[in-house]
Amino acid sequence: MLKTYHGSCHCGAVTFEADLDLTQTSYRCNCSICRRNRFWPAVAKPENFRLLTGEADLTLYVFNTKKNHHLFCKHCGVRCFGIGNETPMGTMYGVNLGCLDDVTDEELSRVPITYVDGREDRWQAAPEFFTHL
């Protein structure tokens, strides 16, 4: 069931709300950017994500195929969300669960996680080692 969550970057310049179902899987990936910044996204459809403040405070980073938009607060460096532009479900928002302000540790402990091997472009498979992700 969808529930509205509110989130922000560390300094508070970027705020958002997203309608998420935290009984659905979240993702942990071993690709070069997710591994380095420990990104832990839940998926929101575009109509279920609303940037409330801080659009001008975001900086965009793209690499490799340039299909995905990695957005960071230019003040504190936190990645609250990213935008996948070519995914099996079409455009989607990856909402960083670590940036949600109104979710409890207990709720987070129950969120299912799917591990994906982005480093080897095997998006439908878990990497051989993943517990460190």
C-alpha positions as CSV (number, residue, x, y, z in Angstrom):
1,M,0.0,0.0,0.0
2,L,1.3,3.4,-0.9
3,K,2.1,5.8,1.9
4,T,3.4,9.4,1.6
5,Y,6.9,9.9,3.1
6,H,8.8,13.1,3.4
7,G,12.6,13.4,2.9
8,S,15.5,15.8,2.7
9,C,19.1,16.1,2.1
10,H,21.4,16.6,5.2
11,C,21.4,20.4,5.1
12,G,17.7,20.7,4.3
13,A,18.0,22.6,1.1
14,V,16.4,19.8,-0.9
15,T,13.0,18.5,0.3
16,F,10.6,16.1,-1.3
17,E,7.7,13.7,-0.7
18,A,7.2,10.4,-2.3
19,D,4.4,7.8,-2.3
20,L,6.1,4.5,-1.6
21,D,5.2,1.0,-0.7
22,L,7.9,-0.2,1.7
23,T,6.6,-3.7,1.6
24,Q,7.9,-3.8,-2.0
25,T,11.6,-4.4,-2.8
26,S,14.3,-1.8,-2.5
27,Y,17.6,-2.2,-4.2
28,R,21.3,-2.4,-3.4
29,C,23.7,-2.3,-6.3
30,N,27.4,-2.9,-6.7
31,C,27.9,-0.5,-9.7
32,S,30.6,2.1,-9.4
33,I,28.3,5.0,-8.2
34,C,25.9,3.1,-5.9
35,R,28.7,1.3,-4.2
36,R,30.7,4.5,-3.5
37,N,27.8,6.5,-2.1
38,R,25.8,3.6,-0.5
39,F,22.6,4.5,-2.4
40,W,19.6,2.5,-1.2
41,P,16.6,3.3,-3.4
42,A,13.0,2.4,-3.3
43,V,11.1,2.9,-6.6
44,A,8.5,5.6,-7.2
45,K,6.7,6.3,-10.4
46,P,7.0,9.9,-11.6
47,E,3.5,10.8,-10.5
48,N,4.4,9.6,-7.0
49,F,7.4,11.8,-6.5
50,R,7.3,15.5,-5.7
51,L,10.3,17.8,-5.3
52,L,9.1,20.4,-2.8
53,T,12.2,22.7,-2.4
54,G,15.7,22.9,-3.7
55,E,15.5,22.3,-7.5
56,A,18.2,25.1,-7.9
57,D,20.3,23.4,-5.2
58,L,20.6,20.1,-7.1
59,T,23.5,19.3,-9.3
60,L,23.3,16.7,-12.0
61,Y,25.8,14.0,-12.7
62,V,25.6,11.6,-15.6
63,F,28.1,9.1,-16.9
64,N,28.6,6.0,-19.1
65,T,25.3,5.7,-21.1
66,K,24.0,9.0,-19.7
67,K,20.6,7.3,-19.2
68,N,20.3,7.8,-15.5
69,H,20.4,11.1,-13.7
70,H,22.2,11.2,-10.4
71,L,21.2,14.3,-8.5
72,F,23.1,15.6,-5.5
73,C,22.6,18.6,-3.2
74,K,25.4,21.0,-4.2
75,H,25.7,22.2,-0.6
76,C,25.9,18.9,1.5
77,G,26.5,16.4,-1.3
78,V,23.7,14.1,-0.3
79,R,21.9,12.1,-3.1
80,C,18.2,12.1,-2.1
81,F,17.0,10.6,-5.3
82,G,18.0,9.7,-8.9
83,I,16.0,9.3,-12.1
84,G,16.2,6.2,-14.2
85,N,15.1,7.2,-17.7
86,E,15.3,3.8,-19.5
87,T,14.2,1.0,-17.1
88,P,11.9,-1.9,-17.6
89,M,9.1,0.2,-16.0
90,G,10.0,3.3,-18.0
91,T,11.0,6.5,-16.2
92,M,11.2,6.0,-12.4
93,Y,12.6,7.8,-9.4
94,G,14.9,5.9,-7.1
95,V,14.3,7.5,-3.6
96,N,17.1,7.1,-1.2
97,L,15.6,5.4,1.9
98,G,18.3,7.0,4.1
99,C,16.9,10.4,3.3
100,L,13.4,9.8,4.5
101,D,12.6,11.9,7.6
102,D,9.5,10.2,8.8
103,V,10.3,6.5,8.6
104,T,11.4,4.6,11.7
105,D,14.4,2.3,12.0
106,E,12.0,-0.5,12.7
107,E,10.2,0.2,9.4
108,L,13.5,0.4,7.5
109,S,14.6,-2.9,9.0
110,R,11.6,-4.7,7.3
111,V,12.1,-3.2,3.8
112,P,12.9,-6.1,1.4
113,I,16.2,-5.7,-0.5
114,T,17.0,-7.0,-4.0
115,Y,20.8,-7.1,-4.7
116,V,21.8,-6.4,-8.3
117,D,25.0,-6.8,-10.1
118,G,25.2,-3.5,-11.9
119,R,29.0,-3.6,-12.1
120,E,28.8,-6.5,-14.6
121,D,25.5,-5.2,-16.2
122,R,23.7,-8.2,-14.9
123,W,20.7,-6.3,-13.5
124,Q,18.5,-9.4,-13.1
125,A,21.1,-11.2,-10.9
126,A,22.7,-10.7,-7.5
127,P,26.5,-10.3,-7.4
128,E,28.5,-13.1,-6.0
129,F,29.2,-11.1,-2.8
130,F,26.6,-8.6,-1.6
131,T,26.3,-8.5,2.2
132,H,28.6,-5.5,2.3
133,L,26.3,-3.5,0.2
